[in-house]
Amino acid sequence: MIIETQNLTKQFDGKGGFKDVNISIDSGTVFGFLGPNGAGKSTFVKTMVGLLYPTSGFAWINGFPIGTIESKRKIGFLPENFKYYDWMTGKELMKFHAELYKMKSPDKKIEELLELVKLKGHENKKVKNYSKGMQQRIGLAIALLNDPEVIFLDEPTSALDPVGRIDVREIIKRLKDSGKTVFLNSHLLSEIEMICDEVAIINHGHVIAEGKLKDLLSKSTYVEMVVSDYDSELIKKISNLAYDVVFKDGKLTFKVKDRNGIPQIAKTVVDSGAKLYQLDSKTGSLEDLFINIVGKDEDVC
Ligand SMILES: Nc1ncnc2c1ncn2[C@@H]1O[C@H](COP(=O)(O)OP(=O)(O)OP(=O)(O)O)[C@@H](O)[C@H]1O
């Protein structure tokens, strides 16, 4: 595991932040940390990179406890709403950060990163004249200067237009292809759906769902059947096997938490003597899942 936490908690006078987070992330994963504004995402990342001390619990990066020099050596961090010295050119800014890292001959690395973030040809312009997308990309290049194993990105695309988002997505994909682990904070569902292998959903500081994206999505499958000659007994039986069951105009629609439940329901329909004409199933989107579980969480709070 390249990232592991055990009951990690950071609160401010017993409030806010996040509580009892347990996650394990394999090397080479693009991990999405998804949650509404104020859910605790930024506090979590700042705690992982050692900018905040945890209130309780444990966490390791690459086997080293968070906050230690060893754990920080191989991480990169792009904060949300960062502000660099914008009177410097892109290249000066990168050189300045390379000096902070005490890199001996950073020129080759700087060239390589300028290429990666598509700022070649713009490196001698002042950062204050960069577009938002270019500023975000120079931030990414700086976060990658020390050749980190794990890169924490806090809402890297929320201020960008669609083209800027595609650029950042491509960079994340290339990082993954080169074996890096990317921890991505986002409240943008489509973003997470497009690039992440695994996700955790956080709300009010608590992780309320976690797992491989495809496993989480398969838990929310919508089924539509066209059935005739059904009776109330069948409706009762199906209601025990599925949820949100609706019979309307000869159509039966419902949701199942697991696709594997579909054959059993089809058998129940046929065994009851009802006629089954058609069956369609559709895996829910991340948005369906998010609304479903975050919405339910709100009901409880
Ligand atoms: N320094 C602080 N002092 C007190 N409360 C804080 C502090 N930092 C964060 N919080 C609170 O902790 C909670 C989580 O905030 P955090 O910024 O981590 O959320 P987030 O999910 O990153 O939201 P956003 O997407 O809006 O940045 C919020 O209720 C916030 O007000």
The ligand as an SDF file (V2000), in Angstrom:
LIG
                    3D

 31 33  0  0  0  0  0  0  0  0999 V2000
   -8.5440   26.0130    9.9430 N   0  0  0  0  0  0  0  0  0  0  0  0
   -9.8140   25.6780   10.2080 C   0  0  0  0  0  0  0  0  0  0  0  0
  -10.4120   26.0450   11.3510 N   0  0  0  0  0  0  0  0  0  0  0  0
  -11.6970   25.6920   11.6200 C   0  0  0  0  0  0  0  0  0  0  0  0
  -12.4690   24.9490   10.7880 N   0  0  0  0  0  0  0  0  0  0  0  0
  -11.9240   24.5650    9.6490 C   0  0  0  0  0  0  0  0  0  0  0  0
  -10.5690   24.8920    9.2720 C   0  0  0  0  0  0  0  0  0  0  0  0
  -10.2960   24.3410    8.0570 N   0  0  0  0  0  0  0  0  0  0  0  0
  -11.4280   23.7110    7.6780 C   0  0  0  0  0  0  0  0  0  0  0  0
  -12.3940   23.8260    8.6180 N   0  0  0  0  0  0  0  0  0  0  0  0
  -13.7570   23.2530    8.5470 C   0  0  0  0  0  0  0  0  0  0  0  0
  -13.6510   21.8690    8.2870 O   0  0  0  0  0  0  0  0  0  0  0  0
  -14.6790   21.4480    7.3650 C   0  0  0  0  0  0  0  0  0  0  0  0
  -14.0420   20.8160    6.1640 C   0  0  0  0  0  0  0  0  0  0  0  0
  -13.3850   21.8270    5.3940 O   0  0  0  0  0  0  0  0  0  0  0  0
  -12.5160   21.4760    4.0990 P   0  0  0  0  0  0  0  0  0  0  0  0
  -11.9500   22.7450    3.5790 O   0  0  0  0  0  0  0  0  0  0  0  0
  -11.5890   20.3800    4.4290 O   0  0  0  0  0  0  0  0  0  0  0  0
  -13.6610   20.9300    3.1150 O   0  0  0  0  0  0  0  0  0  0  0  0
  -13.5700   20.5860    1.5610 P   0  0  0  0  0  0  0  0  0  0  0  0
  -14.2780   19.3030    1.3720 O   0  0  0  0  0  0  0  0  0  0  0  0
  -12.1880   20.6850    1.0900 O   0  0  0  0  0  0  0  0  0  0  0  0
  -14.4540   21.7480    0.9370 O   0  0  0  0  0  0  0  0  0  0  0  0
  -14.1290   22.7140   -0.3340 P   0  0  0  0  0  0  0  0  0  0  0  0
  -14.3450   21.8860   -1.5260 O   0  0  0  0  0  0  0  0  0  0  0  0
  -15.1810   23.7820   -0.1410 O   0  0  0  0  0  0  0  0  0  0  0  0
  -12.7260   23.2190   -0.1460 O   0  0  0  0  0  0  0  0  0  0  0  0
  -15.4970   22.6810    7.0630 C   0  0  0  0  0  0  0  0  0  0  0  0
  -16.6140   22.6870    7.9320 O   0  0  0  0  0  0  0  0  0  0  0  0
  -14.5530   23.8390    7.3930 C   0  0  0  0  0  0  0  0  0  0  0  0
  -15.2700   24.9700    7.8060 O   0  0  0  0  0  0  0  0  0  0  0  0
  1  2  1  0
  2  3  1  0
  2  7  2  0
  3  4  2  0
  4  5  1  0
  5  6  2  0
  6  7  1  0
  6 10  1  0
  7  8  1  0
  8  9  2  0
  9 10  1  0
 10 11  1  0
 11 12  1  0
 11 30  1  0
 12 13  1  0
 13 14  1  0
 13 28  1  0
 14 15  1  0
 15 16  1  0
 16 17  2  0
 16 18  1  0
 16 19  1  0
 19 20  1  0
 20 21  2  0
 20 22  1  0
 20 23  1  0
 23 24  1  0
 24 25  2  0
 24 26  1  0
 24 27  1  0
 28 29  1  0
 28 30  1  0
 30 31  1  0
M  END
$$$$
